[in-house]
Amino acid sequence: MRVFYSTDFKGYWAVGTAAVGVAETVDEAAGLLAEELASRGLYGGFTVKEIQLDSKKALILCDGNY
């Protein structure tokens, strides 16, 4: 499995958003995220990016700088 994230989907309020998904492909991750957002009444476009797991790192998904 691979790890993906999105930080540009529209949330409930006009503040930053961040989500993480685990899937085999980027398309599968996007589909899972779309389903989860729809279950919460949230819709719209977003991008999904993969977190490379081949080295140590910290990834800030949302730092409060809006």
C-alpha positions as CSV (number, residue, x, y, z in Angstrom):
1,M,0.0,0.0,0.0
2,R,1.0,3.6,-0.6
3,V,0.3,6.8,1.3
4,F,-1.4,9.8,-0.3
5,Y,-2.5,13.2,0.9
6,S,-4.6,16.2,-0.1
7,T,-4.6,19.7,1.3
8,D,-6.8,21.5,-1.2
9,F,-10.3,20.2,-0.9
10,K,-13.1,22.5,0.2
11,G,-14.0,22.0,3.9
12,Y,-16.9,23.3,6.0
13,W,-15.2,26.6,6.7
14,A,-12.8,28.9,4.8
15,V,-9.7,27.4,6.5
16,G,-7.1,24.9,5.4
17,T,-8.0,21.2,5.0
18,A,-5.8,18.1,5.1
19,A,-6.5,14.4,4.6
20,V,-4.4,11.2,4.3
21,G,-5.4,8.1,2.5
22,V,-3.8,4.6,2.1
23,A,-4.4,2.9,-1.2
24,E,-2.6,1.0,-4.0
25,T,-2.9,3.7,-6.6
26,V,-3.5,7.5,-6.8
27,D,-6.8,6.9,-8.5
28,E,-8.0,4.6,-5.8
29,A,-6.9,7.1,-3.1
30,A,-8.8,9.9,-4.9
31,G,-11.9,7.8,-5.1
32,L,-11.7,6.9,-1.4
33,L,-11.3,10.6,-0.5
34,A,-14.2,11.6,-2.7
35,E,-16.4,9.0,-1.1
36,E,-15.4,10.1,2.4
37,L,-15.9,13.8,1.6
38,A,-19.3,13.0,0.1
39,S,-20.3,11.1,3.2
40,R,-19.8,14.4,5.1
41,G,-21.6,16.5,2.5
42,L,-18.4,17.9,1.0
43,Y,-17.8,18.0,-2.8
44,G,-15.6,19.6,-5.3
45,G,-12.2,19.2,-6.9
46,F,-9.0,18.3,-5.1
47,T,-5.5,17.0,-5.9
48,V,-4.0,13.9,-4.3
49,K,-0.2,13.6,-3.9
50,E,1.9,10.6,-2.8
51,I,4.1,10.7,0.2
52,Q,7.4,9.0,-0.8
53,L,8.3,6.5,1.9
54,D,11.9,5.8,0.8
55,S,13.5,8.2,3.3
56,K,12.8,9.8,6.7
57,K,10.9,13.1,6.6
58,A,8.3,15.3,8.2
59,L,5.5,16.6,6.1
60,I,3.4,19.6,7.3
61,L,-0.1,19.1,5.9
62,C,-1.6,22.3,7.3
63,D,0.4,24.9,9.3
64,G,-2.4,27.4,10.0
65,N,-1.1,30.0,7.4
66,Y,-4.2,30.8,5.5
